[in-house]
Amino acid sequence: MAARALTKGLLGIRNTRLLTVGYSRNGHMYTTAAHVKSPQNRINSNTTDKILSQPLETADFFRLSELFSLKDLFDARIHLGHKKGCRHRLMEPYLFGCRLDQDIIDLDQTMEHLQAALNFTAHVAYRGGVILLVSRRRQFSHLVESTAQDCGEYAHTRYWQGGLLTNGPIQYGPGVRLPDLIIFLSTLNNVFQQHVGIRDAAKMNIPTVGVVDSNCNPSLVTYPVPGNDDTPAAIDLYCRLFKMTINRAKDKRRQMELLHGLSAAPTPS
């Protein structure tokens, strides 16, 4: 689903329309009425395609770079990693150094990766995608759930049952819709064990955004964000940024529809 989200979701593939055309004995042309699209439907479809493709023309269409600064990340202690002995080898490129046997995360890289993660999240929310916020930290369960509720999305802060994504049609019935994006505010179940949902999302090709500390494995995360995932100030900043990003993208979608008059378009009888 990652390829589908990046190609169909972000490139705005237009749906093909079939039209059956033939000729009768007297030479008159006929068409299949079930496949004929009215002019109003064609106008609405072209307008929707324009609304969906317009954000792709600008790198920062939603102006997400103004939501945070390097000082905000520093004040929230995003740069503080774990002890050197808990370091994951794949996190070494994201580290600035080590002080008093504690890893220090490079905030310049954090800003770049966080900007990319927020931008992708905004595009998914702008196109009406389902976003799932995930965290296994009990002390942050209420914060994550309230964040998802405030932006009209979903949260999962309990035990992750195996096969929740890979065996979804069997557990919930056929036709169930999987999330279009999963945001992991913590990619670990405990200090050393990776969250099972990251592996399941990778199997199902669901794009993921994950906060990866110095003891995490970022290889299976689509948009890794190097940073501290333990302190309340850091989690509060992440939740606030993702909530503002999702709400801003949805508000922008409503503004674009009102601008192009889709809401006032008459419904076909």
N, C-alpha and C positions, 0 to 999 in steps of 0.2 A: 504493500500500500504506500510505501515511501515513494516509489517511482510514480504511482498514480497521483499522489498528492503533489509531487513536484511538477509533473507534466500536465495532467488534467486539471489539478487544482490551481496551479500558478500560471499556466500558459493559456488557460481558458479555451479548451478545445470546443469548437462549435458542434452541436449535434447535427447529424446529417438528416435531411428530409427526403423521403422517398415519394415519388410521384409516378403513378402508372398511367401511361399514355398509350392510346391505340386508335384505330380507325374503324368505323362501321362500314357496312356495305355501301351505303349511299355517300361515302366520302367524308362524313362529319367526324370530327375529332371528339373523343370522349376521354374522361379521366375518372379515376377512382375517388369517389367523394370522401372516403375516410381519410385519405392522405392529403387532401387539399388544405392548405393553411390560409386563413383569412389575412387580409392586409394588416389588420390591427395586431394579430399575433406575430406577424413578421416584424412589425415595427417594435413591439415590446421585446422580441428576441434580440434584435439588433441593438436596442438600447441596453439590454442586460449585458450583452457581450462587451459593449463599450464601457459600461460601469466596471466590469470585472477586469478588463485589460488596462484601464487607466492607471491603477496603482503600480503596474509593472514598468511604467515609463520613467519613474523617478526612484532613485536609490532609497531615499528616506521620505516616502510619500506621507507617512503618518507623523513625521517630525518627532521620532522617538528619542533622538539624541539629546533633546532638551529635558528629558525626564530625570536624568541623573548626571553626576559629574564624578571625576576621580576622587574628589574630597568626600563625596557621599559614600563611596565605597570604602574609603579609609576610615571614616568615622564609624561605619557599621562593622569594622574589623573583618572585612572580607579577605584581607591579606593574610590572616593568621591560619596557618596549617597545623598539622599534627606533628608529633615528635618524629625525628629523623628515622627512628627505627621502624615506624609504621608506613614509611613512604612507599608508594607504588612506583615501579620503575617507569611506567608510561606517563607519569605525571611530572617527571623531571624537566621536560621542555617548558612547562608552565610555571616553574619555580624561579623566583628572583634570587634566592639564596637561603642560607640557614644561619640563624642567630640563637645562641644559647640552646643548641640542639633542637630548635623548633624551626620547621620549614616556613618560609615566607613566600607567598604567592605573588607573582608578577601582576600588578593591577592594570598595567597597560594592556596586557593580553586579555585580562578579565573584561575590560571595557569593550574591546573589539568583539569578543565572543558573546558577551551579553547583548550588545547591540544587534548582532546577527540573529541571536535567539529571539529577542523581542520583535524584530522585524518579521521573522517567519511566523511567529505567533499572531502578529497583527494581520498578516495576509490570510491565515487560516480562519481567524475570527471574522474578517471582512467578508469572506466567502461562505459564511454560515457553517463552518466546520464544528464538530464536536470536540471539545478540549477537556481533558481529564487531568486534574492535579493530584499528585500522589506523594505521600510522605508516611514513613513508618515511625517517626518520632512522636511519642505520646504527648510530650509537652507542647507540641505544635499542632496537634490534631484540630483543635477548635479554630485556630487561626487559619489553617488551610481550608477547612470546611466553610468558614465564614467568607473567605476570599472567593471561593468558587461560587457561593450563593450570591455575593454582591455583583459578580460579573455574569451571572446567568449560565454558569457551566457546572461541571461535576467534579467531585473529589472522592478519593479513596484513601483512607487513613487507618484502615484495619489490616488484619492479616490477609495477605495476598494468596488466594487459593490457586493451586497449580491448574493450568489449563483455562484460566479465566478469559484469555484471549484466543489461545490456540484451539480451544474446544468450546467456544462461545455458542455456536449454533446448536450444539447438543445440550448444553446446560440451560440456555434461555429460549431455545426454539428457533426454527428457521426464520430467516429474514432479519435477525438482530443486527443492528448497526454498531460496528466497532468505532472507537474514538479515532478521529483524524489526526490528533496530536496528543501526546502524553507528556506532561511536565513533571519531572521528578525533582522535588525540592531537596530530596536526599536520596542518593543512589545506593544506599546501603541499608540492609536490615539490622546489622550490628556493626561492630568496629571492622570486621574482616569479611563479612558475607555480603555479596552483591544482591540487590533487590531482584527477585525473580521476574518482576514485570519487565525489566530491561531486556532480559533474554527472550521472553515471550513476544515483546514488541518487535524485536529484531527478526524473529522467525516469521511474524506476520507482516513485515515490511511497513510497520507503523512508525512514522517519524517521532523522535523523542528529543526533548530538551531536558538536560540534567545538570544540576549543580554538583560538580566533582571536587571533592577536597583532595588533599595531598595523599590520602590513603585509598583513593578510589581508582577504578579502572575505566578510563574514558573511551575505550575502543568501540563499544557497542552503542554509544550515545550519538545520535545524529548531530545535535548541537550541544557539545559540552561547554559548560561555563565554569572555569576554574575559580573556586572561591570557598570560603568557610561555610560549612553547612551545620554548625553546632550552636552558635550563639543566637539568642533571641533577636538581637539587633539585626543580624544578617538575614535571618528568615523573614523578619518583618519587612525588610527592604525588598527582598525578592517578591514577597506576596504583594506588596504595594505596587511594584513596577509591573508585574504581570496583570494585576487588576486594572491599572490605569491603561495598559496597552490594549487589553481586550475591550474595555469599555470605549476607548477612543476609536478603535477600529469599527465597532458596531455603530457608534454614533456617526462615523464618517460614511458608512454604508447607507444609513437612513438619510443623511443629508444628500448624498448623491442620487438616491431614488426620488427624493422630493425635488431636487434640481431638474431632473429629467422628466418629472411628472408621471412616474410609474404608479405612484399611489393613487393618483386621480384618474388613471386609465379605466375606461368602462369595462366591466366584465362581460365576456361573450355570452350570449343567451343560448 
